[in-house]
Amino acid sequence: MCFSPEASFAAAGLTGLVGCVCVARTTRWRELPLALTPLLFGIQQSIEGGLWLTLRTAPTGPSATTLTLVYLLFAKVFWPAYAPFAACVIEPAARRRNLMLMLVALGLAVAGYVLPQVLAGPRAAEIARGCIVYHAAQDHADLLDVAYLLAVSLPLLLSSYRAIVILGVIVVAGCLAAYALYAWAALSVWCFFAAAASITLLAHFEAARRRATAGATLATAK
């Protein structure tokens, strides 16, 4: 992300901790993919923190090459497939879930299209204007960017759960801000915003835990 490796590692530590708490709050397997989201963002941010350090010392070395590939796989391939799935499996309303399934298919299509291009290269990363800028060949880039945003944000906005909708709003706002203010490094900046926004999931899982506790107490009282 912008500014420094310290920002990436701080985001990694915070979101990783929040992810662990979210996982501890789950009561059903269907909650687990969404609960893991902050933790996965934490892993991604730690990768970028390591890339910051590597680019300063050996920008064309094997470590930089590997970290760049892993980061691009996370950002371009993993999230468009995983985000709609995580929102879909936790959704209780059948009609909303059916709409989300179409977006899961869209996300899988985006991921499947981009994956061979990322693997084939060329790809590179560099520090420019206070940010890490990623370079990767991608056909139909504008169309894919729109499909990507639809896949990762619409399932969140369609959710029955307020905290998840708020996450979706922040994700969209962060994406628009990243492209408007940091067009040269939008991928890195957007992922940082999305990582920070994933903290809102803690509110969802804490509320779910309280409801479960209250239900158990009521059942015991009866």
Secondary structure, 3 states (H helix, E strand, C coil): CCCCHHHHHHHHHHHHHHHHHHHHHCCCHHHHHHHCHHHHHHHHHHHHHHHHHHHHHCCCCHHHHHHHHHHHHHHHHHHHHHHHHHHHHHCCCHHHHHHHHHHHHHHHHHHHHHHHHHHHCCEEEEEECCEEEEEECCCCHHHHHHHHHHHHHHHHHCCCCHHHHHHHHHHHHHHHHHHHHCHHHHHHHHHHHHHHHHHHHHHHHHHHHHHHHHHHHHHHHC
